[in-house]
Amino acid sequence: MCGGRASRMQQHQQQTKAEKPLLKVGGLAMVERVISALDRSKRFDRIVAAISPNTAKTKEFLKSKGIETIETAGKGYSQDLSYLLSHLKAQKVIVVPADIPLLNSQIIKEILDTTADRQEPSISIVLDKAFVERLGAKPSIVFDQYCHSGITIFNTMAVGAEPIQEYYLAINRKEIALNVNTKEELELAEKLLVEGL
């Protein structure tokens, strides 16, 4: 998912003139790091980037790298996700945001192996809020003592017309704990990358 407005990052983006997915961590654009992690896992038949009118430069960047894209309206995460799922005919879809630059192929394999036999229509990967805060990050989507990583696995065969019931799986790993939404979190991602997690 790389078509959002990135409103919390806008001040930094105005200074750098870069769209959020193109902001660099360790010399590589965040979106490139995420796609590379997915590709290196060797677990996917297809990798698609959901872009929107909000991320025209990201679209050009991805096309230059030969990455398949689907254009959404960019009016909100839920609407863009619904559009994307309706256009993908895959049995299982893993949705990953472009702003988790510490993601690697090993954690992707771990998530897929852990959820392989589960048949729920939607499994969201969450972390303990305290774990994320100990890293120095500010969790963005919080409920009870958990926060959302942004990663969700959809079993499209189990999805009907009614609202999808979301199930949760807690995995406390640094590689998925940091969603970059501020300049400070971008700097933290760089620091954690340098420290080798």
C-alpha positions as CSV (number, residue, x, y, z in Angstrom):
1,M,0.0,0.0,0.0
2,C,1.7,3.2,-1.1
3,G,-1.0,5.6,-2.2
4,G,-1.8,7.5,1.0
5,R,-1.6,11.3,1.6
6,A,1.0,10.9,4.4
7,S,-0.4,13.9,6.2
8,R,1.7,13.4,9.3
9,M,4.9,13.4,7.2
10,Q,4.0,16.4,5.0
11,Q,6.3,19.0,6.6
12,H,9.3,16.7,6.1
13,Q,8.2,15.9,2.6
14,Q,8.0,19.5,1.7
15,Q,11.6,19.9,2.9
16,T,12.8,16.8,1.0
17,K,10.4,17.2,-2.0
18,A,9.9,13.4,-1.8
19,E,6.7,11.4,-1.5
20,K,6.7,9.2,1.7
21,P,7.2,5.9,0.0
22,L,10.3,7.3,-1.7
23,L,12.0,8.6,1.5
24,K,15.2,6.8,1.9
25,V,16.4,4.5,4.8
26,G,19.9,3.1,4.4
27,G,20.1,4.6,0.9
28,L,17.0,2.9,-0.4
29,A,13.5,4.1,-0.8
30,M,11.2,2.7,1.8
31,V,8.9,1.2,-0.8
32,E,11.8,-0.5,-2.5
33,R,12.9,-2.0,0.8
34,V,9.4,-3.5,1.4
35,I,9.1,-4.9,-2.2
36,S,12.6,-6.3,-1.9
37,A,11.7,-8.1,1.3
38,L,8.5,-9.6,-0.3
39,D,10.4,-10.6,-3.4
40,R,13.3,-12.2,-1.4
41,S,10.9,-14.3,0.6
42,K,10.1,-16.3,-2.6
43,R,6.6,-16.9,-1.3
44,F,4.5,-14.8,-3.8
45,D,3.2,-15.4,-7.2
46,R,2.6,-11.7,-7.7
47,I,3.7,-8.5,-6.0
48,V,1.5,-5.5,-6.7
49,A,1.9,-1.9,-5.5
50,A,-1.3,0.1,-4.8
51,I,-0.6,3.7,-5.8
52,S,-2.9,6.7,-6.2
53,P,-3.0,10.2,-7.6
54,N,-1.3,11.2,-4.2
55,T,1.8,9.3,-5.2
56,A,2.6,10.1,-8.9
57,K,6.3,10.1,-8.4
58,T,6.1,6.7,-6.6
59,K,4.2,5.4,-9.6
60,E,6.9,6.5,-11.9
61,F,9.6,5.0,-9.7
62,L,7.9,1.7,-9.4
63,K,7.3,1.5,-13.2
64,S,11.0,2.2,-13.8
65,K,11.7,-0.8,-11.6
66,G,9.3,-3.0,-13.4
67,I,6.9,-3.3,-10.5
68,E,3.2,-3.9,-11.3
69,T,0.9,-1.2,-10.0
70,I,-2.8,-0.8,-9.4
71,E,-4.1,2.7,-9.2
72,T,-6.6,3.4,-6.4
73,A,-8.6,6.6,-5.8
74,G,-6.3,7.6,-2.8
75,K,-9.3,8.8,-0.7
76,G,-8.5,6.6,2.3
77,Y,-6.8,3.4,3.4
78,S,-10.1,1.4,3.8
79,Q,-11.5,2.5,0.4
80,D,-8.2,1.8,-1.4
81,L,-7.9,-1.6,0.3
82,S,-11.4,-2.6,-0.7
83,Y,-10.8,-1.5,-4.3
84,L,-7.5,-3.5,-4.4
85,L,-9.0,-6.7,-3.0
86,S,-11.9,-6.5,-5.4
87,H,-9.4,-6.4,-8.3
88,L,-7.1,-9.1,-7.1
89,K,-8.4,-12.6,-7.8
90,A,-5.8,-14.4,-5.6
91,Q,-6.9,-16.8,-2.9
92,K,-4.7,-15.2,-0.3
93,V,-3.4,-11.7,-0.2
94,I,-0.9,-10.2,2.2
95,V,-1.3,-6.4,2.5
96,V,1.9,-4.6,3.6
97,P,2.3,-0.8,4.0
98,A,5.2,0.9,2.2
99,D,6.3,2.7,5.4
100,I,7.8,-0.3,7.3
101,P,11.4,-0.1,6.0
102,L,12.9,-2.6,8.5
103,L,10.8,-5.4,7.0
104,N,12.8,-8.4,5.7
105,S,12.2,-11.7,4.0
106,Q,12.7,-13.7,7.2
107,I,9.9,-12.1,9.1
108,I,7.6,-12.4,6.0
109,K,8.3,-16.1,6.0
110,E,7.7,-16.3,9.7
111,I,4.3,-14.6,9.4
112,L,3.2,-16.7,6.4
113,D,4.3,-20.0,8.1
114,T,2.5,-19.0,11.3
115,T,-0.7,-18.3,9.5
116,A,-0.5,-21.0,6.8
117,D,-3.2,-23.3,8.2
118,R,-5.6,-20.6,9.5
119,Q,-8.8,-20.1,7.5
120,E,-10.0,-16.8,9.0
121,P,-11.0,-14.2,6.4
122,S,-8.6,-11.6,7.8
123,I,-5.6,-11.9,10.2
124,S,-3.9,-8.7,11.2
125,I,-0.4,-8.8,12.7
126,V,-0.2,-6.8,15.9
127,L,2.4,-6.0,18.5
128,D,2.4,-5.1,22.2
129,K,2.1,-1.4,22.5
130,A,4.8,-1.4,25.2
131,F,7.2,-3.3,22.9
132,V,6.8,-0.6,20.2
133,E,7.2,2.3,22.6
134,R,10.4,0.7,24.1
135,L,11.9,1.1,20.6
136,G,11.2,4.8,20.7
137,A,8.4,4.7,18.2
138,K,4.9,6.1,18.6
139,P,2.3,3.5,17.7
140,S,-0.3,4.8,15.2
141,I,-3.2,2.4,15.4
142,V,-3.7,1.4,19.0
143,F,-6.4,-0.8,20.6
144,D,-6.2,-2.1,24.2
145,Q,-2.5,-3.0,24.8
146,Y,-1.8,-3.7,21.1
147,C,-0.9,-1.7,18.0
148,H,-1.3,-2.7,14.4
149,S,1.8,-3.4,12.3
150,G,-0.1,-2.6,9.1
151,I,0.3,-6.1,7.8
152,T,-2.9,-8.1,7.2
153,I,-3.5,-11.5,5.5
154,F,-6.8,-11.8,3.6
155,N,-8.2,-15.2,2.7
156,T,-10.4,-14.0,-0.2
157,M,-12.2,-17.4,-0.4
158,A,-13.6,-16.7,3.1
159,V,-14.6,-13.1,2.4
160,G,-18.3,-12.6,1.8
161,A,-20.5,-9.5,1.3
162,E,-20.8,-8.9,5.1
163,P,-18.1,-6.8,6.9
164,I,-14.9,-8.8,7.4
165,Q,-14.3,-10.0,10.9
166,E,-10.7,-9.3,11.8
167,Y,-8.6,-11.7,13.8
168,Y,-5.3,-10.8,15.4
169,L,-1.9,-12.4,15.8
170,A,0.7,-10.8,18.1
171,I,4.3,-10.9,16.9
172,N,6.7,-8.7,18.7
173,R,9.5,-8.1,16.2
174,K,11.5,-4.9,15.6
175,E,11.3,-5.5,11.8
176,I,7.6,-4.8,11.8
177,A,7.3,-2.4,14.8
178,L,8.2,0.8,13.0
179,N,5.7,2.5,10.7
180,V,7.4,5.7,9.6
181,N,5.0,8.6,9.9
182,T,7.2,11.4,11.2
183,K,10.7,12.7,10.6
184,E,11.7,11.4,14.0
185,E,10.6,7.9,13.0
186,L,12.5,8.1,9.8
187,E,15.6,8.9,11.8
188,L,14.8,6.1,14.2
189,A,14.5,3.6,11.2
190,E,17.9,4.7,10.0
191,K,19.4,4.3,13.5
192,L,17.9,0.8,14.0
193,L,19.1,-0.2,10.5
194,V,22.7,0.9,11.3
195,E,22.5,-1.0,14.6
196,G,21.5,-4.1,12.8
197,L,18.2,-4.2,14.6
